[in-house]
């Protein structure tokens, strides 16, 4: 049964990881201590709460995370991750291949 006019529920990682796949998606999610995986181009994701990890693939994606516990892993190029808390391992696979990505801590 399909009901017209109902909005899709907000993405939440309560029962596992959150996957964002697409192009031009702008979304705020609750990491809920799970992993955020972003794959695509030109996505902007605000990750509230605490993420276990953030993994990005593609290009020109932006993730702004409240807290990252374990690691931030970035593949591709022109990716940006800004995190406000945590001491994650920073793994930039794109930079290893000569591509430019940004992974930065910034105060909340």
N, C-alpha and C positions, 0 to 999 in steps of 0.2 A: 504494500500500500504506500503510495507516495502522497504526501501532504504538501500542497503548494504554500509558499510563503514562510516555511520554516527554515531558519538559518542553520548552517552546519555547526556542530558543536566545536568549541575551542579545542585546539590540540593540547593534549596533556600527556605526560609521560608516567602516569600513575602505575601502569601495568607493564612498563618496559620503555624501550627507547623511543624517541620521537624522530620521525623521518620527514624531512621537508624536501620535496623533489619538484622542480619546476623552474619557471622563468618569471621574474618580476613579482614574486610573492612577498608581501609585507605582512608579518604576523608576529604577535606576542604569544609566547608559550610559557608554561610552567615546566621547568626541567625535572623537578621532583626527584632529584638524585640519580637520574638516569643519563644516558648518552644522547646528545643532540647530533644528528647527522643531516647535513645540508648538502644537496647535490643539485647543481643547475647553474643558472646564470642570472645575475642581477637580483638576487633575493636579499631581503633585509629582515633579519630575525632578532627580536628582543627576547632573550632567555631570562626569565625571572627565577628567583630561588637559586638552588644549587644544582649544577650539572656535574655528573661524574666525569664526563669528557665531552669535548666538542670535536667533530670531524667534518671537514669541508672538502668538497670536490667540485670542480668546474671553474668558473671565472666570475669576477666582479660581485661576489657575495659578501655580505656584511653580517656579522653576528656581534651583538652587544650582550654580554653575559654578566649577571650579578656575581656569580662565583663559579669557579671551575676547580674541581678537586684533583683529578688525576692527570689529564693531558689535553692538549690542544694539538690536533694533527691537521695540517693543511696540505692538500694536493691542488695542482692547478696554478693559476696566476691571477694577479690583481685581486686577491682575497684579503679581507680585513676581519680580524677578531680583536675586539676590545673586551677585556675582562676587568672587573672591579675588585674581586677577591679571590683568594686561593693562591697556591703555589704550584700550578700544573707544570708538567714537562712540556716544553714548546718544541714541536716537531714540524718543520717546514720542508716538506718533500719538494715543493715547487722551487724553492730557493736553491735546493741541492742541484736542480737542473737548470739554474740560471734565470728563473722567473722571479718576478717581484711580488711579494706578499707582505702583509703587515700583521704582526701579532704583538699587541701592546697592552700593558697594564695601565689603568687610569683610575684615579680616585673616584669614589662614588659621588 
